[in-house]
Amino acid sequence: MNAEGIFMAERIFGSTILNSDGKAVPVRYIGEQHVKEDLGRIPSFQDWIQELPTRPWMYGQKLTKTQELRASILTRFNVSLSSRLAALSNQPL
């Protein structure tokens, strides 16, 4: 996760959530603490993207049929996951 992921969590779950004691806890604080515990710091989006491997399609090379199918499946999975997360954020904890 990176700084953008923390902001995305805030957009999905709202600025605060209620803990088991009924107290509002900032989602950004939870995300920041989680990332700091796992990584020791909060990487920027630039830090994160610099580590991604480049692929031929990133430079405009045409995808093979297999690559197109894989991309289509991953896109559908990500959309499905995003909609599930959004639905969960509207449910009480």
RAVEN-V433908 format. One record per residue. N is the residue number from 0. RES is the residue in one letter. PHI is phi in whole degrees, 0 to 359 (* if undefined). BURIAL is I if it has 24 or more other ideal C-beta (glycine too) atoms within 12 Angstrom, else O. D_CENTER is the distance of its C-alpha to the mean C-alpha in Angstrom with 2 decimals. Layout:
# RAVEN-V433908
N|RES|PHI|BURIAL|D_CENTER / N|RES|PHI|BURIAL|D_CENTER
This chain:
# RAVEN-V433908
0|M|*|I|6.86 / 1|N|222|I|8.44 / 2|A|303|I|9.85 / 3|E|296|O|7.69 / 4|G|297|I|4.63 / 5|I|294|I|7.72 / 6|F|294|O|8.96 / 7|M|295|O|6.30 / 8|A|300|I|7.09 / 9|E|294|O|10.56 / 10|R|293|O|10.70 / 11|I|285|I|9.84 / 12|F|263|I|12.05 / 13|G|95|O|14.44 / 14|S|285|O|15.86 / 15|T|219|O|17.42 / 16|I|231|I|17.77 / 17|L|267|O|21.09 / 18|N|276|O|21.78 / 19|S|294|O|24.58 / 20|D|272|O|27.15 / 21|G|83|O|26.19 / 22|K|267|O|25.08 / 23|A|284|O|22.26 / 24|V|239|O|19.65 / 25|P|296|O|17.30 / 26|V|298|I|13.61 / 27|R|300|I|13.12 / 28|Y|298|O|15.75 / 29|I|300|I|14.23 / 30|G|298|I|10.91 / 31|E|298|I|13.25 / 32|Q|296|O|15.62 / 33|H|299|O|13.30 / 34|V|293|I|12.15 / 35|K|299|O|15.83 / 36|E|295|O|17.18 / 37|D|282|O|15.31 / 38|L|247|O|15.64 / 39|G|84|O|18.41 / 40|R|197|O|16.83 / 41|I|253|I|13.79 / 42|P|291|O|13.36 / 43|S|283|O|13.14 / 44|F|300|O|11.24 / 45|Q|298|O|14.73 / 46|D|302|O|15.08 / 47|W|292|O|12.07 / 48|I|290|O|13.10 / 49|Q|296|O|16.69 / 50|E|270|O|16.20 / 51|L|288|O|15.08 / 52|P|289|O|18.23 / 53|T|276|O|19.81 / 54|R|235|O|20.98 / 55|P|305|O|24.10 / 56|W|294|O|22.47 / 57|M|290|O|20.76 / 58|Y|256|O|24.31 / 59|G|95|O|25.48 / 60|Q|285|O|27.04 / 61|K|292|O|27.37 / 62|L|281|O|25.37 / 63|T|283|O|27.48 / 64|K|301|O|27.52 / 65|T|297|O|25.68 / 66|Q|295|O|22.87 / 67|E|296|O|22.75 / 68|L|296|O|22.64 / 69|R|300|O|19.84 / 70|A|296|O|17.74 / 71|S|296|O|18.75 / 72|I|297|O|17.82 / 73|L|296|O|14.29 / 74|T|297|O|13.88 / 75|R|297|O|15.39 / 76|F|297|O|13.29 / 77|N|296|O|9.95 / 78|V|295|O|11.87 / 79|S|297|O|13.26 / 80|L|296|O|10.19 / 81|S|298|O|8.89 / 82|S|291|O|12.51 / 83|R|293|O|12.89 / 84|L|297|O|10.22 / 85|A|296|O|11.97 / 86|A|295|O|15.25 / 87|L|296|O|14.63 / 88|S|292|O|13.93 / 89|N|269|O|17.39 / 90|Q|264|O|19.14 / 91|P|293|O|20.94 / 92|L|275|O|19.97
